[in-house]
Amino acid sequence: MESKKRFFLKVTAVFFLVSWSSIAQKDYKLWMQYDKISNAEILSKYKASVNGIVSLENSATAKISSNELEMALNAMLDSKIEVKSKIEAENSIIIGSESVLDAEIRTQLQKDLTLINEEGFIIKSILFKNKKQIVITGKKDIGVLYGVYSFLRLVQTHQPIENLNIADAPKTNIRILNHWDNLDRTVERGYAGFSLWNWQKLPDFIDHRYVDYARANASIGINGTVLTNVNANALILTPQYLEKVEALANVFRPYGIKVYLTARFSAPIEIGGLKTADPKDVSVMNWWKEKAKEIYKRIPDFGGFLVKANSEGQPGPQNYGRDHVDGANMLADAVAPFGGIVMWRAFVYSEHDANDRAKQAYAEFVPYDGKFRENVIVQVKNGAIDFQPREPFHPMFGAMPKTPLMMEFQITQEYLGFSTHLVYLPKLFQEVLESDTYQKGKNSLVAKVVDGTLDNHKLTGIAGVSNIGNDLNWTGHPFAQANWYGFGRLAWNPYLDSGVIAEEWMRATFSNDEKFINPVKEMMLKSREAVVNYMTPLGLHHIMDTGHHYGPGPWVSNLSRPEWNPVYYHKADKNGIGFDRSKKGTDAVGQYAPTVANIFDNLKTCPEKDLLWFHHVPWNYKLQNGQTLWNGLALKYQEGVDQVKEMQTTWKNVKQYVDPERFDEVEMLLNIQYKEAKWWRDACLLYFQQFSGKELPDGVEKPTQSLDYFKSLQFPFAPGN
Amino acid sequence: MESKKRFFLKVTAVFFLVSWSSIAQKDYKLWMQYDKISNAEILSKYKASVNGIVSLENSATAKISSNELEMALNAMLDSKIEVKSKIEAENSIIIGSESVLDAEIRTQLQKDLTLINEEGFIIKSILFKNKKQIVITGKKDIGVLYGVYSFLRLVQTHQPIENLNIADAPKTNIRILNHWDNLDRTVERGYAGFSLWNWQKLPDFIDHRYVDYARANASIGINGTVLTNVNANALILTPQYLEKVEALANVFRPYGIKVYLTARFSAPIEIGGLKTADPKDVSVMNWWKEKAKEIYKRIPDFGGFLVKANSEGQPGPQNYGRDHVDGANMLADAVAPFGGIVMWRAFVYSEHDANDRAKQAYAEFVPYDGKFRENVIVQVKNGAIDFQPREPFHPMFGAMPKTPLMMEFQITQEYLGFSTHLVYLPKLFQEVLESDTYQKGKNSLVAKVVDGTLDNHKLTGIAGVSNIGNDLNWTGHPFAQANWYGFGRLAWNPYLDSGVIAEEWMRATFSNDEKFINPVKEMMLKSREAVVNYMTPLGLHHIMDTGHHYGPGPWVSNLSRPEWNPVYYHKADKNGIGFDRSKKGTDAVGQYAPTVANIFDNLKTCPEKDLLWFHHVPWNYKLQNGQTLWNGLALKYQEGVDQVKEMQTTWKNVKQYVDPERFDEVEMLLNIQYKEAKWWRDACLLYFQQFSGKELPDGVEKPTQSLDYFKSLQFPFAPGN
């Protein structure tokens, strides 16, 4: 190892002799590289189709549309395409919302416009006064901006633009990033540096990154951002900070992005000078109403509040003998007059509840169905525990038909290798979204709960816990940019295929060369299964080390709350391993619709990927492939390691298609991922071996360190903790 | 104010519609923009003089030299200048250290080479086989690299290169940055984001910025870096972290930069398992010896330790009844076998010492003169208190002839407006360096203490507390880059003029246009006096708010240690204001050489800029300009505000010479600086007025807020605290 590492360092030192000129640029520019198109044939076709830009509108958003189009096309087509305000030449791209279109064009598009909602767009090739033109329009200027980014995506991915006829619109209302950013700029579960929000220099200093952040989000349709951590600090609601929030809102507004804040439930006490935060107390209700008024005076389009209450020590209505409905509705009433909403998190579990943690959110919230105000949406994590490499979909989806439920995904890789491991998360997101809840019979997909079609909800949304920080490359890992991108695309349309998204992203970010696209796409799509395999195969979960969740810690058993200990989740013993959530166990399966419950409940029908989530299984149990559970588990760990090795090979083979800086970055990170995959395999297998009492099967590499060694590892300054 | 601010935000929003392509680049590239030369005449002259590069050497450092030269010249001259290994064509730039030069060339340069030391360089136009060539050489490859950067600086600043004859070498051995970076990546007194050192991803992930950091430092001759905070954490000395330090040392080595660490004095207890850290205890001595051996095994050229001991709560030898000599020498003995050094800080003052804080370091350290080991250098801050906008030079300079003393400047603006205020610090540095200590008669300049010529020391150095963080632009303020640059240039040569340095920096960073250079240079050179005027005129000091030191806090009087309170320093009362350090007072003047002491001691000869540093002066005292002290003080505050207003005007007038992004950034920051200059003026004058009992004189704007308002301001998450 030692000599290898030294060699490696030497090699990179030579790489790094390259100039810096491209570094900050490439990494920083995300999926908006807008590289000149090098394929001459494609380039000439595009040039023939695009002669100029006609911008019909003058709003701030419209200016962004025309500037972006001009800048991007000039860069990609390497030509001088100018923006005009009148239609003259042929082959112009005409941009403007419905109301500013020439009457003749509007008439041509009338039918198309009925297909989209307020945020949607039309991209259409038309004949206008016998000249061929491309129109990008929508009901509002923000739709036009989304259309512009969609059009640019066609060019970025080398799609034909001769006969365009696209009508597209987002399937959810709230497509939002949750920043777990603290006011001191640390980021809870942040692995890409520190918070973008420079509170000290706000409101008067507007960092360029705020704009670039907004551009990147707008380009994938994200329309909301919660600036602050769900473990909230009430100070954000003081005038001193609201002035700063206002400045950010002003920057984001023309990009169609609304600002939201986390509301600390005890704020009336901490910054309001009240003696209570009881949601039934009139002074408390009034305090929040006044606070809402104050916020909306500064930020007329303020989105609303995200609340983590009575969860992991956060204050909430239960401190006063009230319930979640009382709390949520009180806040909802405060923001309702201004069109605001409350996103109330269902991530609750209690140390005083002896019930299986996986069951608690459902048990607590489902009885509230139908009791929340119209402007409340309940935000539910994708699984019932906590953003594991794999979880069955959360049983709440489909179980509260009278309540809008919002999906909460975690884009930042708290439990999936921080920003060091290449894990393409849209694959995970897709798996959840296409899960069938069976709550209204077959095809009651989670995606249909989320987009409101299953139970006819108008308020819909998807939240993603951001992986963005102030690292030069935004996300710590060049491929983690794909998770931000993919989240946005799925929030726009939860039915998109993660493979299609990966390809879009790769073409816009790296290269259109098929020799790059094909192997790297395969690598991305397999990467999520790899992390499951080397961390928590066969339904294992939450066996990460304490607090920071970096690396394996299946042995941890000394934490104050039982459900914080990995041993609570894997329950390994002489007899076997896994959490019995079957009807004979905690009956967590009973929270699913009967069809699903029966599948999960039966050891024979339960998908093996979820096996140890739902069952405590004997070490000698025969898996479908004929292996014993112990051997199968060990081989899964080995498979994960081997998959990372394959990823390393794949990457080495595409070197010629990637700029040296990003190539090098990813190579170094894959080396770490490989090292850590082996760490996971060795630590977990040595630990579980104590219970199975069995040898490692053939094909599994022997650990090079002892269990005591792995237990001794400490990471006092692990980030994000 | 309110309406102005809103207008301002709108304006910037429009600016920001510009594409992002240039943003990261310009700001990120520091003084190494290497822009194409737009002046055709100059360009053609350079092209005529530079035909190719001949690189004679193969070391990692030599490769950096040739790559840098190739990349920069190709960019600036917009041509294809290639690197060859043999001299063929005319007008080549021949680079290589003395030993690899062709014998005939070496003979030509023999005399020149006697003029430089091991790190020096020669740049000379020669005839070789009747062809005109430029040779860049030195005794070692690192000298060649410094020569390359020096040559590039000529081109960056549009100097002629036809008949070059330059011999230059650094005047100090240790030109070093002190990073007050913690292991959690917070930076004490850091205002440019967070630490560059990503300890979590090290050693296997080498961030590109590490290389760019090294390049930037090498380009100005910085040859050392202390990676960790002087308020040290012993964990940096554990194998887990030393492996990471080693990786950074490997990156920095070819750039001529040695790595140093801060040594927590109690490390033998905290990570060594010993019961004591007594420097006379054999087990402690051995522990450090073994630790040094361990470090040098990894990093053969490790620089050594920087130590803050028995200072502001840090552990040290006095905890065991020993003294600074015992502590420093014990560590020095540990690193001596490997050529390491110990930089022992003299920044000490005690809560148990009733003596004037300004006197304590001198009182404690001067008696130790001659008692330190040869490889110890005592690091002394530029003034006797703590990095104030202005302090008289530290009386220790020149007072310890038998001990090497190192200068410690603070590049980060702890007391000078964080990274929001434009303050060109080389002006401050120069003022200190050219101060005459008179310790060996007239012309015993501080610079001569620092470069060792006054007392014939071989070990010499200048340290700068870094202002570098992970902000896109490295330093938080585009003009704060000039402070990093200027520090490096003065560390190389403490006799350089700060105006010359400013001009170099501006040309390399922004523009060679005289219409930009002249006004902006004037702005930079005046900026330091401006901050003195609006914060602490006439010798006032340390009246910043508590802890974070952001904004004024002259009223603070409740801190546990008397010398932490602003009232301790200004001593304002009905009779007057200022700290009486004259012979009738604390006799701090007595620590200077008699000539200097007499000047400071006498109210009439004491420079007015230092007046209240040395004297408690009646409110009605007549200043040289005929004003009373009260009126003069108030007018100085106003003058500071007016100077910032002028800076704003200057900047607006050079808009056409600056890229929109950086123009905009600086404009926003100047707006904040103006607002904060008024805050300083109003808060301080309202507070001092309570004692003077006098009206503000004509010409001083009336405060718009009350003293209570200013006292009420709180900054709970101010950075760097």
Chai-1 contact restraints between the chains, C-beta under 6 A:
chainA,res_idxA,chainB,res_idxB,connection_type,confidence,min_distance_angstrom,max_distance_angstrom,comment,restraint_id
A,L9,B,N250,contact,1.0,0.0,6.0,A-B,restraint_1
A,T12,B,I206,contact,1.0,0.0,6.0,A-B,restraint_2
A,F16,B,V211,contact,1.0,0.0,6.0,A-B,restraint_3
A,L17,B,K63,contact,1.0,0.0,6.0,A-B,restraint_4
A,L17,B,N67,contact,1.0,0.0,6.0,A-B,restraint_5
A,S19,B,M71,contact,1.0,0.0,6.0,A-B,restraint_6
A,W20,B,D212,contact,1.0,0.0,6.0,A-B,restraint_7
A,I23,B,H208,contact,1.0,0.0,6.0,A-B,restraint_8
A,A24,B,A24,contact,1.0,0.0,6.0,A-B,restraint_9
A,A24,B,Q25,contact,1.0,0.0,6.0,A-B,restraint_10
A,A24,B,Y28,contact,1.0,0.0,6.0,A-B,restraint_11
A,Q25,B,A24,contact,1.0,0.0,6.0,A-B,restraint_12
A,Q25,B,Q25,contact,1.0,0.0,6.0,A-B,restraint_13
A,Y28,B,A24,contact,1.0,0.0,6.0,A-B,restraint_14
A,K63,B,L17,contact,1.0,0.0,6.0,A-B,restraint_15
A,N67,B,L17,contact,1.0,0.0,6.0,A-B,restraint_16
A,M71,B,S19,contact,1.0,0.0,6.0,A-B,restraint_17
A,L183,B,F717,contact,1.0,0.0,6.0,A-B,restraint_18
A,D184,B,F717,contact,1.0,0.0,6.0,A-B,restraint_19
A,G193,B,N470,contact,1.0,0.0,6.0,A-B,restraint_20
A,F194,B,F194,contact,1.0,0.0,6.0,A-B,restraint_21
A,Q200,B,P719,contact,1.0,0.0,6.0,A-B,restraint_22
A,D204,B,N671,contact,1.0,0.0,6.0,A-B,restraint_23
A,D204,B,I672,contact,1.0,0.0,6.0,A-B,restraint_24
A,F205,B,M668,contact,1.0,0.0,6.0,A-B,restraint_25
A,I206,B,T12,contact,1.0,0.0,6.0,A-B,restraint_26
A,H208,B,I23,contact,1.0,0.0,6.0,A-B,restraint_27
A,V211,B,F16,contact,1.0,0.0,6.0,A-B,restraint_28
A,D212,B,W20,contact,1.0,0.0,6.0,A-B,restraint_29
A,N250,B,L9,contact,1.0,0.0,6.0,A-B,restraint_30
A,N470,B,G193,contact,1.0,0.0,6.0,A-B,restraint_31
A,M668,B,F205,contact,1.0,0.0,6.0,A-B,restraint_32
A,N671,B,D204,contact,1.0,0.0,6.0,A-B,restraint_33
A,I672,B,D204,contact,1.0,0.0,6.0,A-B,restraint_34
A,F717,B,L183,contact,1.0,0.0,6.0,A-B,restraint_35
A,F717,B,D184,contact,1.0,0.0,6.0,A-B,restraint_36
A,P719,B,Q200,contact,1.0,0.0,6.0,A-B,restraint_37
